[in-house]
Amino acid sequence: IVPAGPGWVEEHVRRLSAAGIQSAFQFYNINSYETVERLIRRGVYRGPLVMNWVAIGGGFEAPNIYNLANFVRACPDGSVLTLETSMLNVLPLNMMAIAMGLHVRCGIEDNIWTQRRERKVSSVEQIEQLVRISGEFGRDVANAREAREIYRVGTFYGSADETLAKNGFAPNRKPGQI
């Protein structure tokens, strides 16, 4: 159970925005993504769409290429997507995400083992591995300034229409429009 229904999310997005704090969203399936899209279309959230796709199974998305591809397909071009999974899925799904141009996360919160479960692995070792793999895929790793730009930290938009446009969504339909 995720104790964060649409009303809970809306209340907290409003509170964060009022305090000048930009929301970043964790999506556990396509339905949770659609809930936030509705909040954007209604003008409740007016900032960059920064997402973390959580594929850990057990009521969340199952960590596989089919669910990943379906989620990526739904994301508008102006959004920022980071992938999160757990245990032995971390390295393979992060490699897919890097190859697809997405952002990744890793560390002992997600995985404590080497891929062959021969020994425990540190967060630093996991990060070094992904940095090496990113280089082999031709993907540079962002520094702190670049990461703030990518995630558009501190950015808010003036209206639902501007938020939709900046995030790559189709505009809202106008009254009477079919």
Residue frames as a rotation matrix with the C-alpha (Angstrom) as fourth column:
ILE 1
0.588 0.809 0.000 0.00
0.809 -0.588 0.000 0.00
0.000 0.000 -1.000 0.00
VAL 2
-0.643 -0.670 0.372 1.25
0.648 -0.734 -0.203 3.45
0.409 0.111 0.906 -0.85
PRO 3
0.034 0.714 -0.700 -0.40
0.943 -0.254 -0.213 5.77
-0.330 -0.653 -0.682 1.70
ALA 4
-0.619 -0.277 -0.735 -0.44
0.063 -0.950 0.305 8.72
-0.783 0.143 0.606 -0.67
GLY 5
0.038 0.735 0.677 -3.66
0.909 0.255 -0.329 8.96
-0.414 0.628 -0.659 -2.65
PRO 6
-0.150 -0.094 0.984 -4.35
0.796 -0.602 0.064 11.86
0.586 0.793 0.165 -5.04
GLY 7
0.794 0.506 0.336 -5.72
0.210 -0.747 0.630 14.10
0.570 -0.430 -0.700 -2.27
TRP 8
0.711 -0.624 -0.324 -2.63
0.438 0.034 0.898 13.56
-0.550 -0.781 0.298 -0.12
VAL 9
-0.203 -0.813 0.546 -0.34
0.962 -0.060 0.268 14.30
-0.185 0.580 0.794 -3.08
GLU 10
0.177 0.344 0.922 -2.28
0.604 -0.778 0.174 17.45
0.777 0.526 -0.346 -3.98
GLU 11
0.974 0.209 -0.084 -2.17
0.186 -0.535 0.824 18.78
0.128 -0.819 -0.560 -0.42
HIS 12
0.449 -0.873 -0.189 1.58
0.512 0.078 0.856 18.24
-0.733 -0.481 0.482 -0.15
VAL 13
-0.212 -0.457 0.864 2.34
0.962 -0.253 0.102 19.66
0.171 0.853 0.493 -3.60
ARG 14
0.567 0.493 0.660 0.42
0.373 -0.868 0.328 22.81
0.735 0.060 -0.676 -2.60
ARG 15
0.947 -0.227 -0.227 2.31
0.159 -0.280 0.947 23.06
-0.278 -0.933 -0.230 0.72
LEU 16
0.091 -0.977 0.192 5.71
0.799 0.187 0.572 22.52
-0.595 0.101 0.797 -0.88
SER 17
-0.090 -0.083 0.992 5.02
0.874 -0.485 0.039 24.99
0.478 0.871 0.116 -3.70
ALA 18
0.828 0.462 0.317 3.78
0.247 -0.809 0.534 27.63
0.503 -0.364 -0.784 -1.25
ALA 19
0.778 -0.605 -0.172 7.08
0.110 -0.138 0.984 27.25
-0.619 -0.784 -0.040 0.62
GLY 20
0.555 -0.559 -0.616 9.08
-0.820 -0.494 -0.290 27.60
-0.142 0.666 -0.732 -2.63
ILE 21
-0.366 -0.641 0.675 10.08
-0.478 0.751 0.455 23.93
-0.799 -0.156 -0.581 -2.64
GLN 22
-0.135 0.237 -0.962 10.00
-0.974 0.147 0.173 22.23
0.183 0.960 0.211 -6.02
SER 23
0.518 0.410 0.750 8.42
-0.563 0.824 -0.062 18.77
-0.644 -0.390 0.658 -6.02
ALA 24
-0.565 -0.522 -0.639 10.11
-0.797 0.546 0.259 15.68
0.213 0.655 -0.724 -7.38
PHE 25
0.372 0.903 0.214 7.81
-0.922 0.386 -0.028 12.73
-0.107 -0.187 0.977 -7.88
GLN 26
-0.815 -0.486 0.316 8.27
-0.458 0.874 0.164 9.01
-0.356 -0.011 -0.935 -7.29
PHE 27
0.148 0.866 -0.478 6.10
-0.987 0.158 -0.019 6.93
0.060 0.474 0.878 -9.57
TYR 28
-0.482 -0.269 0.834 5.44
-0.495 0.869 -0.006 3.31
-0.723 -0.416 -0.552 -8.80
ASN 29
-0.371 0.315 0.874 3.37
0.747 0.660 0.079 2.69
-0.552 0.682 -0.480 -11.94
ILE 30
-0.763 0.080 0.641 1.73
0.501 -0.554 0.665 4.51
0.408 0.829 0.382 -14.84
ASN 31
0.306 0.949 -0.073 -1.32
0.766 -0.200 0.612 5.33
0.566 -0.243 -0.788 -12.68
SER 32
0.337 -0.223 -0.915 0.72
0.755 -0.516 0.404 7.42
-0.562 -0.827 -0.006 -10.23
TYR 33
-0.796 -0.594 0.116 2.23
0.515 -0.564 0.646 9.28
-0.318 0.574 0.755 -13.19
GLU 34
-0.424 0.712 0.560 -1.25
0.586 -0.257 0.769 10.04
0.691 0.654 -0.308 -14.54
THR 35
0.463 0.546 -0.698 -2.30
0.886 -0.294 0.358 11.42
-0.010 -0.784 -0.620 -11.14
VAL 36
-0.183 -0.618 -0.764 0.48
0.507 -0.726 0.465 14.02
-0.842 -0.302 0.446 -11.33
GLU 37
-0.856 -0.052 0.514 -0.32
0.500 -0.331 0.800 14.82
0.129 0.942 0.310 -14.97
ARG 38
0.147 0.979 0.144 -3.87
0.796 -0.203 0.570 15.66
0.587 0.031 -0.809 -13.83
LEU 39
0.405 -0.061 -0.912 -2.46
0.744 -0.558 0.368 17.93
-0.532 -0.827 -0.181 -11.09
ILE 40
-0.708 -0.688 -0.160 -0.40
0.415 -0.589 0.694 19.74
-0.571 0.425 0.702 -13.73
ARG 41
-0.642 0.513 0.570 -3.38
0.592 -0.141 0.793 20.08
0.487 0.847 -0.213 -16.08
ARG 42
0.473 0.850 -0.230 -5.46
0.788 -0.292 0.542 21.56
0.393 -0.438 -0.808 -13.24
GLY 43
0.282 -0.429 0.858 -2.69
-0.089 -0.902 -0.422 24.03
0.955 0.043 -0.293 -12.32
VAL 44
0.998 0.066 -0.009 -2.00
-0.001 0.151 0.989 22.50
0.066 -0.986 0.150 -8.90
TYR 45
0.301 -0.954 0.007 1.66
0.506 0.166 0.846 21.79
-0.808 -0.251 0.533 -9.74
ARG 46
0.998 0.012 0.053 3.49
0.050 -0.595 -0.802 24.39
0.022 0.804 -0.595 -11.84
GLY 47
0.305 -0.952 0.002 7.08
-0.718 -0.228 0.657 23.27
-0.626 -0.202 -0.754 -12.11
PRO 48
-0.308 -0.513 -0.801 9.38
-0.903 0.423 0.077 20.93
0.299 0.747 -0.594 -14.00
LEU 49
0.831 0.556 -0.001 8.28
-0.541 0.808 0.234 17.30
0.131 -0.194 0.972 -14.15
VAL 50
-0.332 -0.943 0.006 11.12
-0.842 0.293 -0.453 15.58
0.425 -0.155 -0.892 -12.29
MET 51
0.692 0.720 -0.039 10.38
-0.676 0.667 0.313 11.89
0.252 -0.190 0.949 -11.88
ASN 52
-0.606 -0.737 0.300 11.82
-0.787 0.610 -0.090 8.81
-0.117 -0.291 -0.950 -10.25
TRP 53
0.332 0.686 -0.647 10.41
-0.731 0.621 0.283 5.54
0.597 0.379 0.708 -11.64
VAL 54
-0.314 -0.384 0.868 10.42
-0.900 0.411 -0.144 2.95
-0.301 -0.827 -0.475 -8.86
ALA 55
0.387 0.359 -0.849 10.57
-0.676 0.737 0.003 -0.59
0.627 0.573 0.528 -10.23
ILE 56
-0.621 -0.620 0.479 10.91
-0.772 0.380 -0.510 -2.86
0.135 -0.686 -0.715 -7.23
GLY 57
-0.523 0.506 -0.686 7.91
0.098 0.835 0.541 -5.19
0.847 0.216 -0.486 -7.66
GLY 58
-0.667 0.267 -0.695 5.60
0.741 0.340 -0.580 -6.09
0.082 -0.902 -0.425 -4.78
GLY 59
0.322 0.855 -0.406 2.85
0.802 -0.474 -0.364 -3.62
-0.504 -0.208 -0.838 -5.71
PHE 60
0.138 -0.376 -0.916 5.21
-0.425 -0.858 0.288 -1.30
-0.895 0.349 -0.278 -7.58
GLU 61
0.660 0.029 -0.751 6.20
-0.744 0.163 -0.648 -1.79
0.104 0.986 0.129 -11.22
ALA 62
0.785 -0.469 0.405 8.04
0.338 0.872 0.355 -5.03
-0.520 -0.141 0.842 -11.89
PRO 63
0.219 -0.797 -0.564 11.65
-0.514 -0.585 0.627 -4.30
-0.829 0.153 -0.538 -12.89
ASN 64
-0.040 -0.244 0.969 11.71
0.668 0.715 0.208 -5.33
-0.743 0.655 0.135 -16.55
ILE 65
-0.895 -0.445 -0.018 12.34
0.265 -0.564 0.782 -3.76
-0.358 0.695 0.623 -19.94
TYR 66
-0.432 0.803 0.410 8.65
0.736 0.051 0.675 -3.90
0.522 0.593 -0.613 -20.91
ASN 67
0.525 0.618 -0.585 7.47
0.846 -0.454 0.280 -1.81
-0.093 -0.642 -0.761 -17.96
LEU 68
-0.231 -0.698 -0.678 10.43
0.457 -0.693 0.558 0.54
-0.859 -0.181 0.479 -18.38
ALA 69
-0.907 -0.124 0.402 9.70
0.421 -0.269 0.866 1.07
0.001 0.955 0.296 -22.08
ASN 70
0.001 0.985 0.174 6.00
0.861 -0.089 0.501 1.66
0.509 0.149 -0.848 -21.37
PHE 71
0.467 0.133 -0.874 6.82
0.722 -0.629 0.289 4.25
-0.511 -0.766 -0.390 -18.72
VAL 72
-0.574 -0.751 -0.326 9.38
0.358 -0.588 0.725 6.02
-0.737 0.299 0.606 -20.91
ARG 73
-0.650 0.402 0.645 6.85
0.696 -0.028 0.718 6.10
0.306 0.915 -0.262 -23.75
ALA 74
0.394 0.903 -0.170 4.43
0.883 -0.321 0.342 8.02
0.254 -0.285 -0.924 -21.50
CYS 75
0.105 -0.421 -0.901 6.96
0.675 -0.635 0.376 10.64
-0.731 -0.647 0.217 -20.41
PRO 76
0.962 0.244 0.120 6.88
0.254 -0.654 -0.712 13.93
-0.095 0.716 -0.691 -22.31
ASP 77
0.424 -0.853 0.305 10.09
0.649 0.051 -0.759 15.18
0.632 0.520 0.575 -23.93
GLY 78
0.129 -0.377 0.917 10.55
-0.309 -0.894 -0.324 18.03
0.942 -0.242 -0.232 -21.44
SER 79
0.905 0.278 0.322 10.50
-0.386 0.219 0.896 15.81
0.179 -0.935 0.305 -18.36
VAL 80
-0.218 -0.974 0.064 13.43
-0.854 0.158 -0.496 14.41
0.473 -0.163 -0.866 -16.38
LEU 81
0.817 0.554 -0.161 13.36
-0.450 0.786 0.424 10.68
0.362 -0.274 0.891 -15.57
THR 82
-0.394 -0.862 0.317 15.53
-0.897 0.285 -0.338 8.80
0.201 -0.418 -0.886 -13.08
LEU 83
0.298 0.450 -0.842 15.30
-0.314 0.879 0.359 5.05
0.901 0.158 0.403 -12.63
GLU 84
-0.344 -0.363 0.866 15.22
-0.939 0.114 -0.326 3.24
0.020 -0.925 -0.380 -9.28
THR 85
0.513 0.464 -0.722 15.12
-0.375 0.878 0.299 -0.50
0.772 0.117 0.624 -8.66
SER 86
0.480 -0.296 0.826 16.54
-0.855 0.052 0.516 -2.93
-0.196 -0.954 -0.228 -6.13
MET 87
0.409 -0.440 0.799 19.02
-0.200 0.811 0.549 -5.71
-0.890 -0.385 0.244 -5.53
LEU 88
-0.378 -0.704 0.601 20.28
0.406 0.457 0.791 -7.62
-0.832 0.543 0.113 -8.58
ASN 89
0.444 0.591 0.674 18.05
0.884 -0.166 -0.437 -5.56
-0.146 0.790 -0.596 -10.88
VAL 90
0.615 -0.171 -0.770 19.99
0.098 -0.952 0.290 -2.34
-0.782 -0.254 -0.569 -10.16
LEU 91
-0.405 -0.890 -0.210 22.91
-0.127 -0.173 0.977 -2.86
-0.905 0.422 -0.043 -12.53
PRO 92
-0.634 0.128 0.762 21.01
0.728 0.430 0.534 -4.30
-0.260 0.894 -0.366 -15.55
LEU 93
0.454 0.872 0.185 18.19
0.888 -0.426 -0.172 -1.74
-0.071 0.242 -0.968 -15.41
ASN 94
0.506 -0.350 -0.788 20.62
0.030 -0.906 0.422 1.13
-0.862 -0.237 -0.448 -14.80
MET 95
-0.639 -0.739 0.213 22.62
0.208 0.101 0.973 0.02
-0.741 0.666 0.089 -17.85
MET 96
-0.231 0.654 0.720 19.41
0.973 0.135 0.189 0.08
0.026 0.744 -0.668 -19.92
ALA 97
0.717 0.544 -0.437 18.52
0.598 -0.801 -0.017 3.50
-0.359 -0.249 -0.899 -18.53
ILE 98
0.005 -0.803 -0.596 21.97
-0.020 -0.596 0.803 4.92
-1.000 0.008 -0.019 -19.28
ALA 99
-0.757 -0.290 0.585 21.80
0.511 0.295 0.808 3.57
-0.407 0.910 -0.075 -22.84
MET 100
0.034 0.888 0.458 18.36
0.984 -0.111 0.143 5.21
0.178 0.445 -0.878 -23.22
GLY 101
-0.457 -0.296 0.839 19.58
0.298 -0.939 -0.169 8.61
0.838 0.173 0.517 -22.01
LEU 102
0.676 0.735 0.046 17.87
0.143 -0.192 0.971 8.47
0.723 -0.650 -0.234 -18.62
HIS 103
-0.117 -0.651 0.750 19.26
-0.792 -0.395 -0.465 9.21
0.599 -0.649 -0.470 -15.18
VAL 104
0.262 0.136 -0.955 20.06
0.219 0.956 0.196 6.52
0.940 -0.260 0.221 -12.61
ARG 105
0.315 -0.224 0.922 20.57
-0.906 -0.359 0.223 6.04
0.281 -0.906 -0.317 -8.92
CYS 106
0.376 -0.230 -0.898 22.43
0.162 0.970 -0.181 3.39
0.912 -0.078 0.402 -6.99
GLY 107
-0.364 -0.569 0.737 23.86
-0.723 -0.326 -0.609 2.65
0.587 -0.755 -0.293 -3.59
ILE 108
-0.944 -0.132 -0.302 23.46
0.044 0.858 -0.511 0.36
0.326 -0.496 -0.805 -0.64
GLU 109
-0.487 0.865 0.121 19.89
-0.595 -0.228 -0.770 1.56
-0.639 -0.447 0.626 -0.03
ASP 110
0.395 0.648 -0.651 19.03
-0.914 0.209 -0.348 -0.27
-0.090 0.732 0.675 -3.26
ASN 111
0.813 -0.206 -0.545 21.60
-0.058 0.902 -0.427 -3.05
0.580 0.378 0.722 -3.39
ILE 112
0.624 -0.625 0.470 24.26
-0.686 -0.150 0.712 -4.48
-0.374 -0.766 -0.522 -1.09
TRP 113
0.412 -0.398 0.819 25.66
0.213 0.916 0.338 -7.21
-0.886 0.035 0.463 -3.35
THR 114
-0.657 -0.572 -0.491 27.93
-0.499 -0.158 0.852 -7.56
-0.565 0.805 -0.181 -6.36
GLN 115
-0.025 0.711 -0.703 26.07
-0.994 0.059 0.094 -8.82
0.108 0.701 0.705 -9.42
ARG 116
-0.122 -0.072 -0.990 27.17
-0.276 0.960 -0.036 -12.42
0.953 0.269 -0.137 -8.71
ARG 117
0.800 0.477 0.364 26.48
-0.421 0.014 0.907 -12.14
0.428 -0.879 0.212 -4.96
GLU 118
0.272 -0.801 -0.533 30.10
0.475 0.593 -0.650 -12.98
0.837 -0.076 0.542 -4.24
ARG 119
-0.598 -0.453 -0.661 30.48
0.801 -0.311 -0.511 -10.18
0.026 -0.836 0.549 -1.71
LYS 120
0.519 0.712 -0.473 28.84
0.720 -0.662 -0.208 -7.05
-0.461 -0.233 -0.856 -0.43
VAL 121
-0.258 -0.530 0.808 29.52
0.877 -0.479 -0.034 -3.88
0.405 0.700 0.588 -2.37
SER 122
-0.462 0.027 -0.887 29.76
0.594 -0.733 -0.332 -0.28
-0.659 -0.680 0.322 -1.17
SER 123
0.688 0.699 -0.196 27.87
0.390 -0.584 -0.712 2.70
-0.612 0.413 -0.674 -2.55
VAL 124
0.232 -0.689 -0.686 31.17
-0.610 -0.653 0.449 4.16
-0.758 0.314 -0.572 -3.77
GLU 125
-0.715 -0.514 0.474 31.96
-0.018 0.691 0.722 0.98
-0.699 0.508 -0.504 -5.72
GLN 126
0.012 0.812 0.584 28.51
0.827 0.320 -0.462 1.02
-0.562 0.488 -0.668 -7.31
ILE 127
0.761 0.229 -0.607 28.87
-0.023 -0.925 -0.378 4.68
-0.648 0.302 -0.699 -8.29
GLU 128
-0.199 -0.921 -0.335 32.33
-0.592 -0.160 0.790 4.09
-0.781 0.355 -0.513 -9.74
GLN 129
-0.593 0.042 0.804 30.96
0.450 0.846 0.287 1.18
-0.668 0.532 -0.520 -11.77
LEU 130
0.447 0.851 0.277 28.12
0.758 -0.196 -0.622 3.28
-0.475 0.488 -0.733 -13.23
VAL 131
0.528 -0.369 -0.765 30.49
-0.402 -0.902 0.157 6.17
-0.748 0.224 -0.625 -13.98
ARG 132
-0.593 -0.789 0.162 32.73
-0.280 0.390 0.877 3.74
-0.755 0.475 -0.452 -15.91
ILE 133
-0.363 0.546 0.755 29.76
0.778 0.624 -0.077 2.23
-0.513 0.560 -0.651 -17.75
SER 134
0.667 0.612 -0.424 28.38
0.323 -0.751 -0.576 5.71
-0.671 0.247 -0.699 -18.53
GLY 135
0.037 -0.763 -0.645 31.72
-0.597 -0.534 0.598 6.60
-0.801 0.363 -0.476 -20.10
GLU 136
-0.787 -0.336 0.518 31.62
0.119 0.740 0.662 3.46
-0.606 0.582 -0.542 -22.22
PHE 137
0.061 0.885 0.462 28.15
0.915 0.135 -0.381 4.44
-0.400 0.446 -0.801 -23.42
GLY 138
-0.547 -0.349 0.761 29.45
0.678 -0.717 0.159 7.93
0.490 0.603 0.629 -24.24
ARG 139
0.572 0.791 0.217 27.41
0.417 -0.508 0.753 9.54
0.706 -0.340 -0.621 -21.45
ASP 140
-0.547 -0.730 0.409 29.13
0.029 -0.505 -0.862 12.20
0.837 -0.460 0.298 -19.35
VAL 141
-0.026 0.470 -0.882 28.30
0.971 0.222 0.090 12.37
0.238 -0.854 -0.462 -15.65
ALA 142
0.470 0.309 0.827 26.92
0.237 -0.946 0.219 15.74
0.850 0.093 -0.518 -14.56
ASN 143
-0.773 -0.602 -0.199 28.68
0.419 -0.248 -0.874 17.85
0.477 -0.759 0.444 -11.97
ALA 144
-0.491 0.607 -0.625 26.63
0.731 -0.104 -0.675 19.60
-0.474 -0.788 -0.392 -9.26
ARG 145
-0.560 0.264 -0.785 25.95
-0.352 -0.934 -0.063 22.74
-0.750 0.241 0.616 -11.33
GLU 146
-0.806 0.229 -0.546 24.90
-0.503 0.224 0.835 20.70
0.314 0.947 -0.065 -14.36
ALA 147
-0.736 0.556 -0.387 22.65
0.625 0.778 -0.071 18.48
0.262 -0.294 -0.919 -12.22
ARG 148
-0.460 0.574 -0.677 20.84
0.345 -0.587 -0.732 21.56
-0.818 -0.570 0.072 -10.85
GLU 149
-0.592 0.204 -0.779 20.31
-0.703 -0.604 0.376 22.74
-0.394 0.770 0.501 -14.45
ILE 150
-0.868 0.257 -0.424 19.06
-0.079 0.773 0.630 19.33
0.490 0.580 -0.651 -15.61
TYR 151
-0.498 0.680 -0.538 16.61
0.859 0.473 -0.197 19.11
0.120 -0.561 -0.819 -12.72
ARG 152
-0.269 0.347 0.898 15.76
0.244 -0.878 0.412 22.82
0.932 0.330 0.151 -13.04
VAL 153
-0.284 0.079 -0.956 16.02
0.949 0.164 -0.268 23.24
0.135 -0.983 -0.122 -9.27
GLY 154
-0.579 0.115 -0.807 13.99
0.420 -0.806 -0.417 26.18
-0.698 -0.581 0.418 -7.98
THR 155
-0.976 0.213 -0.054 12.00
-0.147 -0.450 0.881 26.62
0.163 0.867 0.471 -11.19
PHE 156
-0.355 0.934 0.044 8.27
0.496 0.228 -0.838 27.34
-0.793 -0.276 -0.544 -11.14
TYR 157
-0.826 0.161 0.539 5.94
0.485 -0.284 0.827 28.33
0.286 0.945 0.156 -13.98
GLY 158
-0.924 0.382 0.030 3.13
-0.366 -0.856 -0.365 30.87
-0.114 -0.348 0.930 -13.99
SER 159
0.038 0.993 -0.109 0.23
-0.967 0.009 -0.255 28.78
-0.252 0.115 0.961 -15.26
ALA 160
0.305 0.172 0.937 -0.97
-0.062 0.985 -0.161 25.31
-0.950 -0.009 0.311 -16.16
ASP 161
0.993 0.105 0.050 -0.52
0.045 0.047 -0.998 26.14
-0.107 0.993 0.042 -19.86
GLU 162
0.435 -0.900 -0.027 3.10
-0.834 -0.391 -0.390 27.20
0.340 0.192 -0.921 -19.37
THR 163
-0.071 -0.433 0.899 3.80
-0.754 0.613 0.236 24.14
-0.653 -0.661 -0.370 -17.20
LEU 164
0.655 0.381 0.652 2.35
0.111 0.805 -0.582 21.82
-0.747 0.454 0.485 -19.84
ALA 165
0.954 -0.286 -0.094 4.39
-0.172 -0.259 -0.951 23.46
0.247 0.923 -0.296 -22.61
LYS 166
0.231 -0.935 0.271 7.68
-0.959 -0.266 -0.101 23.53
0.167 -0.236 -0.957 -20.66
ASN 167
-0.162 -0.254 0.954 7.28
-0.590 0.799 0.112 19.85
-0.791 -0.545 -0.279 -19.73
GLY 168
-0.883 -0.298 -0.362 6.46
-0.458 0.384 0.802 18.74
-0.100 0.874 -0.475 -23.28
PHE 169
-0.514 0.787 0.342 2.78
0.471 0.592 -0.654 17.89
-0.717 -0.175 -0.674 -22.78
ALA 170
-0.510 0.537 0.672 0.03
0.650 -0.271 0.710 18.61
0.563 0.799 -0.211 -25.27
PRO 171
-0.882 0.194 0.430 -1.98
-0.364 -0.861 -0.356 21.68
0.301 -0.471 0.829 -24.20
ASN 172
-0.638 0.764 0.101 -5.23
0.238 0.320 -0.917 21.45
-0.732 -0.561 -0.386 -22.27
ARG 173
-0.488 0.593 0.641 -8.34
0.808 0.028 0.589 21.43
0.331 0.805 -0.492 -24.41
LYS 174
-0.969 0.214 0.124 -10.24
-0.235 -0.952 -0.195 24.69
0.076 -0.218 0.973 -24.48
PRO 175
-0.426 0.886 0.185 -13.92
-0.049 0.182 -0.982 24.81
-0.903 -0.427 -0.034 -23.50
GLY 176
0.550 0.757 -0.351 -16.05
-0.466 -0.070 -0.882 23.52
-0.693 0.649 0.314 -26.37
GLN 177
-0.156 -0.688 -0.709 -13.06
-0.986 0.146 0.075 21.93
0.052 0.711 -0.701 -28.12
ILE 178
0.854 0.509 -0.107 -13.65
-0.513 0.858 -0.009 18.34
0.088 0.062 0.994 -29.21
